[in-house]
Amino acid sequence: MVSHHHPARSKSVTVKPPKPRLRPKPHCVVCGAELRGDHCLGDLVCDCHPTSGYNPRHDALLDERVLVLLWRAHGQPVNLYRALGCDPFEENYRAVKESVCRIKASGIVRIVGAGRAGRRLAPISPGGSGRVGA
């Protein structure tokens, strides 16, 4: 004989709205210091770093420096010229742009532009192999 058991009546369920996630305070991509609140989008460098004098055209480790700066930004846009401490002259602009193109072509990470704010690392799509275009 089959016994039919009826489930007990469920009580009303109260769903609490999720707590808003607090964004972590931005930190300097060069030294890791916590930034003041007046830094604008893309300006992830504290004021103690020089803003000119670095020449990216003569740096054999430029690609590595760019990648580290983007990684330290945790997905936020970075003005790479400010972070590297170079003036955005045409030659420096070209050197940094070529560095970003080399990194993108390697397929290690995905870098996207963020308007005037700079560039940022983009998340890799779930289920992907980690390579761009895969």
N, C-alpha and C positions, 0 to 999 in steps of 0.2 A: 504494500500500500504506500502510495506516495503522499508525503505530508507536505502541504503547502505552508510555508512559513512566510509571513508577511514581515517585511522589515519595519523596524520601529520608526515611528514618525521622527523625521529629522527636525532638529531645532533650527531656528533661524541662525544663519551664519552672518557674522559681522565682518565685513572686509575693511581693513584699515588701508587708507591710501599709502602708497610707498613714501618713505621719507625722501625728501629731496637730497640728491647726492651733492655734497659739497665738493666743488672743484678744488683740487690741491693748489696751494699757493704757488705761483710761478717762481722758478729759480733760474739763476743765471746759467746759461749753457756753457760758459767758459769756466767759472770757478765754483758753481753750485750754491752761491749765496742766495738767500731769499730776497726777491725783488720787492721794492716798494709798490704801492698800489697805483702809482701814477704812470707806470710803464704801459705804453700802448701796444696794440696787437702787432706782433712781429718783433717787438723790442724786448728780447729776452737776454739782455746783457746789462749787468750793473754798471754804474757810472765810474767805477775804479779802473776800467780797462781803457786803454788808448783807442781812439776812434780813427786814427790814421797812422800811416807809416808801414803797415804790413804790405808786402808785395806778393800776391798769390802766384804771379808768373814765375817766381824764382823758388817756389816751394815744392820739393819733390813729394811731400806728404800731403798735398792739398786735398786729394780725394778722401784720404782717411780723416783729415780734419773736418771736412764738410760732413761726412757721414756721422762722425761723433757728435757734432753740433746738432744735427737733425735728430739723432737718437736721444740726446739729452733733453730735447724739447718736448718729448712725450706726446707727439702728434700735434703740437701747437705750431703755428707758422713762425719761421725765423727769418729775419733779415740777415742773410749770410754776410753781406758786406760789413754791417755793424758788428756782427759776431766775430768776424775774422779781423776786424780792425783795419780795414782798407777803405780807401775812397772809391766810390763807384765810377771811376773813370772808364772810358771805353775799353782799355786794355785789361783792367781788372775785371770789368763786367764780363768780357769774353772769356777770361781764364776761369772764373767761377762758373759761368754757364757751361763751358766745356767739361768742367769737373762733374757737374750735375748730370750732364749727358752721358759721360763715361760710367757713372754709378748706375744710372737708369739702364744703360745698355747691358751692364753686367747681369741684371736680373736679380740681384741680391735683395733689393728693396724697391719699393714703389715710391717715387717722389712726385708730388704734385705742386703746382703753383697755388698760391693763396692771394692772388691779386697783388696789391702794393705791399702787403704785409710780408711777403717773402715766399718761402717754400716750406713744405712740411712732409713728413713721412705719412703715407696713406696706409691704412690697414690692408692686409692681404685678405682677399676674399676667402671665406670658410670653404674647406674642401679643395682648395687649390694646392698646388705643389709648392707654393711659396715663390715661384718664379712668375714674373709678369708675362702675360700672354699664354700661360700654360693652362 
